[in-house]
Amino acid sequence: GGDEFAVVMKRMRSEEDALRKGQEICTAFQRSHATAQMPMRVSGGIAIWNAEAAIEEAVKQAEEALHAAKEEMPGHCRLARRSGGAAQASKGE
């Protein structure tokens, strides 16, 4: 349950930078004053999108990574791997 939203960031230098930025966003929400009145955990799913590919595939990958993060590491981000392999989770706060 909960709300979902998308963030599109341009010119991420690496997957690690994208994962780090995603965790910064999750942490900022969790540390906001709003959590004092309404405790929450914010998880993120991250996909790297090449503008030449279909956006739908990137959205699907991000959504799958989000659901994995919610299940395995609530309050953290997970990076979808484009070419198979294990997804990477952040080790953020």
N, C-alpha and C positions, 0 to 999 in steps of 0.2 A: 504494500500500500504506500501511498504518498504521491507527491507531485514529482514530475519529471520535467526537465528543461534541457535545452541544448546550448552549448557555448561553442562558437566557431572561432578558432584562433589561426591567424595566418603566420607563416614564416617561422614555424617551430624548427629549431636547428636539428633536433634529434627526438627520438621516441622518449628518451629519458627526460628531456626538457618538457615535453608535453605531459608526461606523467607527473613531474614535479609541479608544474603549473596547475594541473588538475587537483593535486593534493592541497596546494595553497588555497584554491577556491573552496574545497570541502572544509578545510580547517578554519577559514575565515567565517564561514557560515556557522560552524559549531562554536566559535568563540564570540559570536555577536551577542549583543544585549538581548536579542529576541529569544535566545535559548533559555534565559532566566525565567521567562514566563511560559515557554513551551519547549521543553527539552526535545532535542532532535539529533539525529545522526545523519550526516550527508555522505553519500557514497557516489562514486563517479565511474563511468565507463568511457574509455578513450579509444578512438580509432583514428588512424592517420589516413587522410583522404588525398588522393591525387586528383586534381580537378578534371583530368581526362577520363576518369572512371565514373561509373554511375554513383551518385550520392546515396542512393538507396542501400547499396552494399555497405558503405561506411556507417550509415545509421544503424543497420542491422548488427554490424560488428560492435558498435558502441553499446547498443542495447544489450547484447549478449554479455559483454564485459561488465556492464552495470549490474546485471542480475547475478553474475558470478561474484562481484565485489560485495553485494548485499548479503549473499549467502555465506561467503567464506571470510570476509573481513569487513563487517559493517563499519562505516565511518572512514573508509579508505577508497582509493581509486584502483582500477585495474585497466591495464592496457591490452587491447585486442591485438593479437598477432595476425598479420595479413597472410603469411605463408605457412599456416599451421604452427605447430610448436606450442609450448605453454604460454599462457598469458602472464604478464609480469604484474605484480602488485606493488603498490607503494609501501614504503616503510615509514610513512609520515606519522605525525603525532596523533 
